[in-house]
Amino acid sequence: MHGFANARTLELLLVCLLACSAAPPVRGEVIERVLAVVDGRLITLSDVNAASALGLVAPLSSGDPVRDVLPLLIDRQLQLAEVDRYAPPDPAPAEIDREVQAVQMRFPSPDAFEAALARSGTNMARLRDTVRDDLRIRAYLDQRFPTSDVRRQQVVNDWIAGLRRRADIVETYLISR
């Protein structure tokens, strides 16, 4: 009787193994994707989507919105790290409110704005933090590069290129073909 039970158990185990191996692989939903690491700080697909959906960056039109926005967010992260080193004062809450309102006005209705927030996986608190950091970067650049002539953008671009050379940047985003 004992040998029959072992043979039956072995038979059931074999059937289970065959059934499992014949089943299609289970694919999980991608919750988040890291696109770059800049000096230990992550830039995710959600960050790219939020920046695009809310109009926080002006992407190129190469046909790959992620490829267009990612370098801009890398540059932003490098600038923010410099700003954090020198710790300029925070912008006034009223200034943050004005910038958030400017973002909201890009949308035809409050519902469209809320839908864009939801689609991009962000919320009002995160948007306010992003706007706050953008204002801090702007103030830092105005203080560090006070000239307002045409050459200023080239000087800022050269400065950012220097930050890129010194930074530890790992991009994990591959262009799909």
BAPA-751935 format. One record per residue (C-alpha): residue number from 1; residue in one letter; chain; x, y, z. Coordinates in steps of 0.25 Angstrom, whole numbers. Layout:
N
<node><k>NUM</k><r>A</r><c>A</c><u>X</u><v>Y</v><w>Z</w></node>
...
! end
This chain:
177
<node><k>1</k><r>M</r><c>A</c><u>0</u><v>0</v><w>0</w></node>
<node><k>2</k><r>H</r><c>A</c><u>11</u><v>9</v><w>3</w></node>
<node><k>3</k><r>G</r><c>A</c><u>18</u><v>8</v><w>-11</w></node>
<node><k>4</k><r>F</r><c>A</c><u>4</u><v>11</v><w>-17</w></node>
<node><k>5</k><r>A</r><c>A</c><u>3</u><v>24</v><w>-9</w></node>
<node><k>6</k><r>N</r><c>A</c><u>17</u><v>28</v><w>-14</w></node>
<node><k>7</k><r>A</r><c>A</c><u>14</u><v>25</v><w>-28</w></node>
<node><k>8</k><r>R</r><c>A</c><u>1</u><v>33</v><w>-28</w></node>
<node><k>9</k><r>T</r><c>A</c><u>8</u><v>45</v><w>-21</w></node>
<node><k>10</k><r>L</r><c>A</c><u>19</u><v>45</v><w>-32</w></node>
<node><k>11</k><r>E</r><c>A</c><u>9</u><v>44</v><w>-43</w></node>
<node><k>12</k><r>L</r><c>A</c><u>1</u><v>56</v><w>-37</w></node>
<node><k>13</k><r>L</r><c>A</c><u>14</u><v>64</v><w>-36</w></node>
<node><k>14</k><r>L</r><c>A</c><u>18</u><v>61</v><w>-50</w></node>
<node><k>15</k><r>V</r><c>A</c><u>4</u><v>65</v><w>-55</w></node>
<node><k>16</k><r>C</r><c>A</c><u>5</u><v>78</v><w>-47</w></node>
<node><k>17</k><r>L</r><c>A</c><u>19</u><v>81</v><w>-53</w></node>
<node><k>18</k><r>L</r><c>A</c><u>14</u><v>79</v><w>-67</w></node>
<node><k>19</k><r>A</r><c>A</c><u>2</u><v>87</v><w>-65</w></node>
<node><k>20</k><r>C</r><c>A</c><u>11</u><v>99</v><w>-59</w></node>
<node><k>21</k><r>S</r><c>A</c><u>21</u><v>98</v><w>-70</w></node>
<node><k>22</k><r>A</r><c>A</c><u>10</u><v>98</v><w>-81</w></node>
<node><k>23</k><r>A</r><c>A</c><u>4</u><v>111</v><w>-75</w></node>
<node><k>24</k><r>P</r><c>A</c><u>7</u><v>124</v><w>-81</w></node>
<node><k>25</k><r>P</r><c>A</c><u>17</u><v>133</v><w>-73</w></node>
<node><k>26</k><r>V</r><c>A</c><u>10</u><v>142</v><w>-64</w></node>
<node><k>27</k><r>R</r><c>A</c><u>14</u><v>157</v><w>-67</w></node>
<node><k>28</k><r>G</r><c>A</c><u>13</u><v>167</v><w>-56</w></node>
<node><k>29</k><r>E</r><c>A</c><u>9</u><v>181</v><w>-58</w></node>
<node><k>30</k><r>V</r><c>A</c><u>20</u><v>191</v><w>-58</w></node>
<node><k>31</k><r>I</r><c>A</c><u>18</u><v>200</v><w>-46</w></node>
<node><k>32</k><r>E</r><c>A</c><u>30</u><v>209</v><w>-48</w></node>
<node><k>33</k><r>R</r><c>A</c><u>42</u><v>209</v><w>-56</w></node>
<node><k>34</k><r>V</r><c>A</c><u>55</u><v>216</v><w>-53</w></node>
<node><k>35</k><r>L</r><c>A</c><u>61</u><v>224</v><w>-65</w></node>
<node><k>36</k><r>A</r><c>A</c><u>73</u><v>230</v><w>-59</w></node>
<node><k>37</k><r>V</r><c>A</c><u>81</u><v>231</v><w>-46</w></node>
<node><k>38</k><r>V</r><c>A</c><u>88</u><v>245</v><w>-44</w></node>
<node><k>39</k><r>D</r><c>A</c><u>98</u><v>245</v><w>-33</w></node>
<node><k>40</k><r>G</r><c>A</c><u>89</u><v>234</v><w>-26</w></node>
<node><k>41</k><r>R</r><c>A</c><u>76</u><v>241</v><w>-28</w></node>
<node><k>42</k><r>L</r><c>A</c><u>66</u><v>234</v><w>-37</w></node>
<node><k>43</k><r>I</r><c>A</c><u>58</u><v>240</v><w>-49</w></node>
<node><k>44</k><r>T</r><c>A</c><u>46</u><v>231</v><w>-52</w></node>
<node><k>45</k><r>L</r><c>A</c><u>36</u><v>229</v><w>-63</w></node>
<node><k>46</k><r>S</r><c>A</c><u>26</u><v>236</v><w>-54</w></node>
<node><k>47</k><r>D</r><c>A</c><u>35</u><v>248</v><w>-53</w></node>
<node><k>48</k><r>V</r><c>A</c><u>36</u><v>249</v><w>-68</w></node>
<node><k>49</k><r>N</r><c>A</c><u>21</u><v>247</v><w>-70</w></node>
<node><k>50</k><r>A</r><c>A</c><u>18</u><v>257</v><w>-59</w></node>
<node><k>51</k><r>A</r><c>A</c><u>27</u><v>268</v><w>-65</w></node>
<node><k>52</k><r>S</r><c>A</c><u>21</u><v>265</v><w>-79</w></node>
<node><k>53</k><r>A</r><c>A</c><u>7</u><v>265</v><w>-75</w></node>
<node><k>54</k><r>L</r><c>A</c><u>7</u><v>277</v><w>-67</w></node>
<node><k>55</k><r>G</r><c>A</c><u>16</u><v>285</v><w>-77</w></node>
<node><k>56</k><r>L</r><c>A</c><u>27</u><v>287</v><w>-67</w></node>
<node><k>57</k><r>V</r><c>A</c><u>38</u><v>285</v><w>-78</w></node>
<node><k>58</k><r>A</r><c>A</c><u>38</u><v>288</v><w>-92</w></node>
<node><k>59</k><r>P</r><c>A</c><u>41</u><v>275</v><w>-99</w></node>
<node><k>60</k><r>L</r><c>A</c><u>47</u><v>274</v><w>-113</w></node>
<node><k>61</k><r>S</r><c>A</c><u>38</u><v>267</v><w>-124</w></node>
<node><k>62</k><r>S</r><c>A</c><u>47</u><v>256</v><w>-128</w></node>
<node><k>63</k><r>G</r><c>A</c><u>36</u><v>246</v><w>-127</w></node>
<node><k>64</k><r>D</r><c>A</c><u>41</u><v>240</v><w>-114</w></node>
<node><k>65</k><r>P</r><c>A</c><u>35</u><v>248</v><w>-102</w></node>
<node><k>66</k><r>V</r><c>A</c><u>43</u><v>241</v><w>-92</w></node>
<node><k>67</k><r>R</r><c>A</c><u>56</u><v>243</v><w>-99</w></node>
<node><k>68</k><r>D</r><c>A</c><u>53</u><v>258</v><w>-101</w></node>
<node><k>69</k><r>V</r><c>A</c><u>49</u><v>260</v><w>-86</w></node>
<node><k>70</k><r>L</r><c>A</c><u>59</u><v>251</v><w>-79</w></node>
<node><k>71</k><r>P</r><c>A</c><u>72</u><v>260</v><w>-82</w></node>
<node><k>72</k><r>L</r><c>A</c><u>64</u><v>272</v><w>-77</w></node>
<node><k>73</k><r>L</r><c>A</c><u>61</u><v>265</v><w>-64</w></node>
<node><k>74</k><r>I</r><c>A</c><u>75</u><v>261</v><w>-62</w></node>
<node><k>75</k><r>D</r><c>A</c><u>80</u><v>275</v><w>-64</w></node>
<node><k>76</k><r>R</r><c>A</c><u>69</u><v>280</v><w>-54</w></node>
<node><k>77</k><r>Q</r><c>A</c><u>74</u><v>270</v><w>-44</w></node>
<node><k>78</k><r>L</r><c>A</c><u>89</u><v>274</v><w>-46</w></node>
<node><k>79</k><r>Q</r><c>A</c><u>84</u><v>289</v><w>-44</w></node>
<node><k>80</k><r>L</r><c>A</c><u>76</u><v>285</v><w>-32</w></node>
<node><k>81</k><r>A</r><c>A</c><u>88</u><v>278</v><w>-25</w></node>
<node><k>82</k><r>E</r><c>A</c><u>96</u><v>291</v><w>-27</w></node>
<node><k>83</k><r>V</r><c>A</c><u>85</u><v>299</v><w>-21</w></node>
<node><k>84</k><r>D</r><c>A</c><u>84</u><v>290</v><w>-9</w></node>
<node><k>85</k><r>R</r><c>A</c><u>99</u><v>292</v><w>-7</w></node>
<node><k>86</k><r>Y</r><c>A</c><u>97</u><v>307</v><w>-6</w></node>
<node><k>87</k><r>A</r><c>A</c><u>83</u><v>307</v><w>1</w></node>
<node><k>88</k><r>P</r><c>A</c><u>77</u><v>320</v><w>-4</w></node>
<node><k>89</k><r>P</r><c>A</c><u>64</u><v>324</v><w>3</w></node>
<node><k>90</k><r>D</r><c>A</c><u>51</u><v>317</v><w>-1</w></node>
<node><k>91</k><r>P</r><c>A</c><u>42</u><v>325</v><w>-10</w></node>
<node><k>92</k><r>A</r><c>A</c><u>30</u><v>332</v><w>-3</w></node>
<node><k>93</k><r>P</r><c>A</c><u>17</u><v>323</v><w>-2</w></node>
<node><k>94</k><r>A</r><c>A</c><u>10</u><v>333</v><w>-11</w></node>
<node><k>95</k><r>E</r><c>A</c><u>20</u><v>332</v><w>-22</w></node>
<node><k>96</k><r>I</r><c>A</c><u>19</u><v>317</v><w>-21</w></node>
<node><k>97</k><r>D</r><c>A</c><u>3</u><v>319</v><w>-22</w></node>
<node><k>98</k><r>R</r><c>A</c><u>5</u><v>328</v><w>-34</w></node>
<node><k>99</k><r>E</r><c>A</c><u>14</u><v>317</v><w>-41</w></node>
<node><k>100</k><r>V</r><c>A</c><u>4</u><v>306</v><w>-38</w></node>
<node><k>101</k><r>Q</r><c>A</c><u>-7</u><v>314</v><w>-43</w></node>
<node><k>102</k><r>A</r><c>A</c><u>0</u><v>317</v><w>-56</w></node>
<node><k>103</k><r>V</r><c>A</c><u>2</u><v>301</v><w>-58</w></node>
<node><k>104</k><r>Q</r><c>A</c><u>-13</u><v>300</v><w>-55</w></node>
<node><k>105</k><r>M</r><c>A</c><u>-17</u><v>310</v><w>-65</w></node>
<node><k>106</k><r>R</r><c>A</c><u>-10</u><v>302</v><w>-76</w></node>
<node><k>107</k><r>F</r><c>A</c><u>-22</u><v>293</v><w>-76</w></node>
<node><k>108</k><r>P</r><c>A</c><u>-36</u><v>296</v><w>-81</w></node>
<node><k>109</k><r>S</r><c>A</c><u>-43</u><v>293</v><w>-68</w></node>
<node><k>110</k><r>P</r><c>A</c><u>-40</u><v>289</v><w>-53</w></node>
<node><k>111</k><r>D</r><c>A</c><u>-45</u><v>274</v><w>-57</w></node>
<node><k>112</k><r>A</r><c>A</c><u>-35</u><v>274</v><w>-68</w></node>
<node><k>113</k><r>F</r><c>A</c><u>-24</u><v>278</v><w>-59</w></node>
<node><k>114</k><r>E</r><c>A</c><u>-28</u><v>268</v><w>-48</w></node>
<node><k>115</k><r>A</r><c>A</c><u>-28</u><v>257</v><w>-59</w></node>
<node><k>116</k><r>A</r><c>A</c><u>-14</u><v>261</v><w>-63</w></node>
<node><k>117</k><r>L</r><c>A</c><u>-9</u><v>260</v><w>-49</w></node>
<node><k>118</k><r>A</r><c>A</c><u>-16</u><v>246</v><w>-48</w></node>
<node><k>119</k><r>R</r><c>A</c><u>-10</u><v>241</v><w>-61</w></node>
<node><k>120</k><r>S</r><c>A</c><u>4</u><v>245</v><w>-58</w></node>
<node><k>121</k><r>G</r><c>A</c><u>3</u><v>239</v><w>-44</w></node>
<node><k>122</k><r>T</r><c>A</c><u>6</u><v>252</v><w>-36</w></node>
<node><k>123</k><r>N</r><c>A</c><u>-2</u><v>260</v><w>-27</w></node>
<node><k>124</k><r>M</r><c>A</c><u>-3</u><v>275</v><w>-23</w></node>
<node><k>125</k><r>A</r><c>A</c><u>7</u><v>274</v><w>-12</w></node>
<node><k>126</k><r>R</r><c>A</c><u>17</u><v>268</v><w>-21</w></node>
<node><k>127</k><r>L</r><c>A</c><u>14</u><v>279</v><w>-31</w></node>
<node><k>128</k><r>R</r><c>A</c><u>16</u><v>289</v><w>-21</w></node>
<node><k>129</k><r>D</r><c>A</c><u>30</u><v>283</v><w>-17</w></node>
<node><k>130</k><r>T</r><c>A</c><u>34</u><v>283</v><w>-32</w></node>
<node><k>131</k><r>V</r><c>A</c><u>30</u><v>297</v><w>-34</w></node>
<node><k>132</k><r>R</r><c>A</c><u>37</u><v>301</v><w>-21</w></node>
<node><k>133</k><r>D</r><c>A</c><u>50</u><v>295</v><w>-26</w></node>
<node><k>134</k><r>D</r><c>A</c><u>48</u><v>301</v><w>-40</w></node>
<node><k>135</k><r>L</r><c>A</c><u>47</u><v>315</v><w>-33</w></node>
<node><k>136</k><r>R</r><c>A</c><u>59</u><v>312</v><w>-25</w></node>
<node><k>137</k><r>I</r><c>A</c><u>67</u><v>308</v><w>-37</w></node>
<node><k>138</k><r>R</r><c>A</c><u>63</u><v>321</v><w>-45</w></node>
<node><k>139</k><r>A</r><c>A</c><u>67</u><v>329</v><w>-33</w></node>
<node><k>140</k><r>Y</r><c>A</c><u>80</u><v>323</v><w>-32</w></node>
<node><k>141</k><r>L</r><c>A</c><u>83</u><v>324</v><w>-47</w></node>
<node><k>142</k><r>D</r><c>A</c><u>79</u><v>339</v><w>-46</w></node>
<node><k>143</k><r>Q</r><c>A</c><u>88</u><v>341</v><w>-35</w></node>
<node><k>144</k><r>R</r><c>A</c><u>100</u><v>333</v><w>-41</w></node>
<node><k>145</k><r>F</r><c>A</c><u>98</u><v>338</v><w>-55</w></node>
<node><k>146</k><r>P</r><c>A</c><u>92</u><v>352</v><w>-54</w></node>
<node><k>147</k><r>T</r><c>A</c><u>94</u><v>357</v><w>-68</w></node>
<node><k>148</k><r>S</r><c>A</c><u>82</u><v>357</v><w>-76</w></node>
<node><k>149</k><r>D</r><c>A</c><u>88</u><v>357</v><w>-90</w></node>
<node><k>150</k><r>V</r><c>A</c><u>88</u><v>347</v><w>-101</w></node>
<node><k>151</k><r>R</r><c>A</c><u>101</u><v>340</v><w>-96</w></node>
<node><k>152</k><r>R</r><c>A</c><u>95</u><v>336</v><w>-83</w></node>
<node><k>153</k><r>Q</r><c>A</c><u>88</u><v>324</v><w>-88</w></node>
<node><k>154</k><r>Q</r><c>A</c><u>101</u><v>319</v><w>-94</w></node>
<node><k>155</k><r>V</r><c>A</c><u>108</u><v>322</v><w>-81</w></node>
<node><k>156</k><r>V</r><c>A</c><u>98</u><v>314</v><w>-73</w></node>
<node><k>157</k><r>N</r><c>A</c><u>98</u><v>303</v><w>-83</w></node>
<node><k>158</k><r>D</r><c>A</c><u>113</u><v>302</v><w>-82</w></node>
<node><k>159</k><r>W</r><c>A</c><u>112</u><v>302</v><w>-67</w></node>
<node><k>160</k><r>I</r><c>A</c><u>102</u><v>290</v><w>-68</w></node>
<node><k>161</k><r>A</r><c>A</c><u>111</u><v>283</v><w>-77</w></node>
<node><k>162</k><r>G</r><c>A</c><u>122</u><v>284</v><w>-66</w></node>
<node><k>163</k><r>L</r><c>A</c><u>112</u><v>279</v><w>-56</w></node>
<node><k>164</k><r>R</r><c>A</c><u>109</u><v>267</v><w>-65</w></node>
<node><k>165</k><r>R</r><c>A</c><u>124</u><v>264</v><w>-67</w></node>
<node><k>166</k><r>R</r><c>A</c><u>126</u><v>263</v><w>-52</w></node>
<node><k>167</k><r>A</r><c>A</c><u>114</u><v>256</v><w>-48</w></node>
<node><k>168</k><r>D</r><c>A</c><u>111</u><v>241</v><w>-47</w></node>
<node><k>169</k><r>I</r><c>A</c><u>100</u><v>239</v><w>-57</w></node>
<node><k>170</k><r>V</r><c>A</c><u>94</u><v>226</v><w>-61</w></node>
<node><k>171</k><r>E</r><c>A</c><u>83</u><v>225</v><w>-71</w></node>
<node><k>172</k><r>T</r><c>A</c><u>75</u><v>213</v><w>-72</w></node>
<node><k>173</k><r>Y</r><c>A</c><u>65</u><v>217</v><w>-83</w></node>
<node><k>174</k><r>L</r><c>A</c><u>67</u><v>210</v><w>-96</w></node>
<node><k>175</k><r>I</r><c>A</c><u>61</u><v>215</v><w>-109</w></node>
<node><k>176</k><r>S</r><c>A</c><u>51</u><v>204</v><w>-114</w></node>
<node><k>177</k><r>R</r><c>A</c><u>52</u><v>201</v><w>-128</w></node>
! end
